[in-house]
């Protein structure tokens, strides 16, 4: 796996999920918004820097790598990573735990996985919807995960909460691969729609998401992206 350094972050440019890692591996993604958010959030920055694999999830990151190194990096969104893992584990077999989202969304995921990926065993848990977990709530999540002993743990709490939770708790988790993939839980369940493939291929996924969720996505595109570009051009 090749990496380049961008703003002190080591970013993978040709990552391929080839199977369950031997050592515990944290795989996260970075985009212009998470870069800007991490500048003001020390714990989030630490979580991103501590990732074993950091994937370029955003055309802004791909653009910056191209400008600085003359290298075309493959944009890998959380949905792309999730699909890589499902395709591989359905061939060789494996266990996945989904932590996050609503009980309804997780129920759909479990049903869909049983039909489409029969060689993958799945367990889920919907933690309380709150800013911070109590010690008891946190230990309950860890207990459920470790009792299932998954090969892969997907965390869907949205950034930066999910990355910070992973970084704070990874040493207690009996898992080989951990990844924060946010909205992918809803995309996979169909409770939210990812932009169509033609938009993704035309590098317009950001626009598709902005049109669907303007209140949530406007800051990413009209504040964070310009700030990211300004930092790069300095």
C-alpha positions, 0 to 999 in steps of 0.5 A: 500500500502506497501512502503520501503525506498531506498536512501531516496525515499519511493518506493511502492512495491505492488501498485494496481490502485483501482480507481480514488483517492479522493485526488490529487495524483501524481504517478511517477516511479523511475529507476537506471537512474532517481536515478543517474540523480536526484543526479545532478538535485535538481529539479528532485530529489524534484519532485521524493521525492514529489511524493505521489506514487513512483513505481519501474520501473527498475530491478535495483530498484527491485534488490536493494529492494530484497537485502536490505529488502528481499522483492520481489517488483513488477516492474511496468513500465509506460506502466503497470501503464497506462494499469491498469488505462485504464482497471479500468476506462473502467469499472467505466468510467472516463476522461483522458488527454494526455499531450505530444508527437506529434499531430500525436501520440495523434491522434492515441491515441485518435482513439485507445481509442475510439475503445478499451475503449469506457467508457473513455473520452479522450482529448489531447494536444501536447505542443511545442517541446522545452527545457523550456516553456514560461509563456503563453505556460504553462498557455495554457496547464493548461487551456486546462487541467482544461477546460476538468477536467480529472480524470487522467492526463498522461504527456509524455515529457520524464524524468526529464522534465515531473516530474519537470513540474508536480511538478511545476504545480500540485497545479494549476491542477484540476485533481485527479491523475497525472503521468509522463509516457514518452515513453508510449504514443508512445508504446500505439500508436504503433509509437514505440514498447515496447519489447515483453512480453517474454523479459519483463517476463525474466527481459530483457526489458532493453535489448530490449529497448537498442537494439531498441534505442542504442544511447538513451539507452546506457548511462542508462545501461552502465553508470547509472546502474553501478553508481547505483549499486556502490552507493548501495554497499557502 
